[in-house]
Amino acid sequence: MEILTLLKSILVLMGVVLIVPGFIGTYLGYQSMNWPTAQGVVTHSSISIGQYCRATCSPTYAPNITYNYSVQGVRYAGHLVSLDLVQGSVGSYGSVSSIVSQYPQGSNVAVHYNPSSPAEAVLATGISIESLAMLVIGIILTAVGVYSLFLPRKYSGNPIAPK
């Protein structure tokens, strides 16, 4: 396989790798927009600190928020801020701190729950710009890669002169 074909194939693969979580996050965010709400109370709100190590180690941060809510007399506990896959991952201290500050311990919150499975709940609904960006960039990378793989090659040699 020539190197150019390999690079084009990698471009397609990178696009697909971005499309899958981008689509899932966008779809789940869209679904949650129509969920009913219940009144809830934040029982814990903090920043979880971990470590990410490759050549060197650096700190990672994630929101650690739990809340209680009731649906039709049944009490539930939740921990998801949103269904967006990007939102749920680690981020910078500043971005995670801003999420945690929106949900201080003891505060009343609107909890959006899945009507067909009330144990599935989030505090924030909607499609995030991060998931949408992953989806769009993934589609573009895949389209460019597929197009370049199947683009007819132009003849690069010397044409034979007509007689």
C-alpha positions in Angstrom: 0.0 0.0 0.0 1.5 3.3 -0.9 2.0 5.9 1.8 -0.6 8.4 0.4 -3.4 5.8 0.4 -2.4 5.0 4.0 -2.7 8.6 5.0 -6.1 9.0 3.3 -7.3 5.9 5.1 -6.1 7.3 8.4 -8.0 10.5 7.7 -11.2 8.4 7.2 -10.6 6.5 10.4 -10.0 9.7 12.4 -13.3 11.1 11.0 -15.2 8.0 12.0 -13.6 8.1 15.5 -15.0 11.6 15.9 -18.4 10.9 14.4 -19.3 8.1 16.8 -19.1 10.0 20.1 -20.2 13.2 18.4 -23.4 11.6 17.1 -24.1 9.8 20.4 -23.6 13.0 22.5 -25.7 15.1 20.0 -28.5 12.5 19.9 -28.6 12.0 23.7 -28.5 15.8 24.3 -31.4 16.3 21.8 -33.4 13.5 23.5 -33.0 15.0 27.0 -34.5 18.3 25.8 -38.0 17.0 26.1 -37.7 15.2 29.4 -40.0 16.2 32.2 -38.6 17.8 35.4 -38.8 17.0 39.0 -37.6 19.1 41.9 -34.3 17.9 43.4 -31.7 18.8 46.0 -27.9 18.6 45.5 -26.5 16.4 48.2 -22.8 16.6 47.2 -20.8 19.0 45.0 -17.1 18.9 44.5 -14.3 18.6 42.0 -12.7 15.2 41.6 -8.9 15.4 41.0 -7.0 12.7 39.3 -3.9 12.2 37.2 -3.2 11.6 33.6 0.2 10.2 32.9 2.1 9.7 29.6 5.6 11.0 29.4 4.8 13.3 32.3 1.8 13.4 34.7 -0.7 16.2 34.9 -3.8 16.7 37.0 -7.3 16.0 35.7 -10.5 17.5 37.0 -14.1 16.3 36.8 -17.4 17.4 38.4 -18.6 15.2 41.3 -22.2 16.1 41.8 -24.9 14.0 43.3 -28.6 14.9 43.8 -31.8 13.4 45.1 -35.2 13.7 43.4 -38.6 12.0 43.5 -40.9 10.9 40.6 -44.4 9.7 41.5 -43.4 9.1 45.1 -40.3 7.0 44.3 -37.0 8.5 45.5 -34.0 8.5 43.2 -30.3 9.6 43.4 -28.5 10.9 40.3 -25.0 12.0 39.5 -25.0 13.1 35.8 -24.8 16.7 35.0 -25.7 16.0 31.3 -25.9 13.1 28.9 -23.3 14.7 26.7 -20.2 12.5 26.5 -17.9 15.4 26.2 -19.4 17.2 29.2 -19.0 14.1 31.3 -15.3 13.8 30.7 -12.5 15.6 32.5 -11.7 19.2 31.7 -9.6 22.1 32.9 -9.9 23.3 36.5 -11.7 26.5 35.4 -14.3 24.7 33.3 -15.1 22.1 35.9 -15.1 24.7 38.7 -17.7 26.7 36.8 -19.9 23.6 36.4 -19.6 22.8 40.2 -20.4 26.4 41.2 -23.7 26.1 39.4 -24.8 23.3 41.7 -23.7 24.0 45.3 -24.5 21.5 48.0 -28.0 22.0 49.5 -29.3 23.9 46.5 -32.7 23.1 44.9 -32.3 22.1 41.2 -34.6 21.1 38.4 -33.8 17.4 37.5 -34.7 16.3 34.0 -35.5 12.6 34.0 -36.2 10.0 31.3 -40.0 9.4 31.5 -39.5 5.7 30.4 -36.7 5.2 33.0 -36.9 7.8 35.8 -33.6 6.6 37.3 -31.9 8.1 34.3 -31.6 11.9 35.0 -29.5 15.0 34.3 -29.3 18.5 35.5 -28.5 20.1 32.2 -30.2 19.2 28.9 -29.5 20.1 25.3 -26.9 19.6 22.6 -23.4 20.9 23.5 -21.2 22.7 21.1 -18.4 20.2 21.8 -20.5 17.2 20.7 -21.8 19.0 17.6 -18.3 20.1 16.7 -17.0 16.6 17.0 -19.8 15.4 14.7 -19.3 18.1 12.1 -15.4 17.7 12.1 -15.8 14.0 11.9 -18.1 14.2 8.9 -15.8 16.6 7.1 -12.7 14.4 7.8 -14.5 11.3 6.6 -15.9 13.0 3.5 -12.5 14.4 2.5 -10.8 11.1 3.1 -13.3 9.1 1.2 -13.3 11.6 -1.7 -9.6 11.6 -1.9 -9.4 7.8 -1.8 -11.8 7.4 -4.7 -10.8 10.5 -6.6 -9.7 9.5 -10.1 -6.0 9.9 -10.4 -4.7 12.2 -13.1 -2.0 10.8 -15.4 1.3 12.1 -14.2 3.6 10.7 -16.9 4.4 12.1 -20.3 1.5 11.7 -22.7 2.2 10.1 -26.0 2.1 12.7 -28.7 -0.6 12.0 -31.3 0.8 11.0 -34.8 
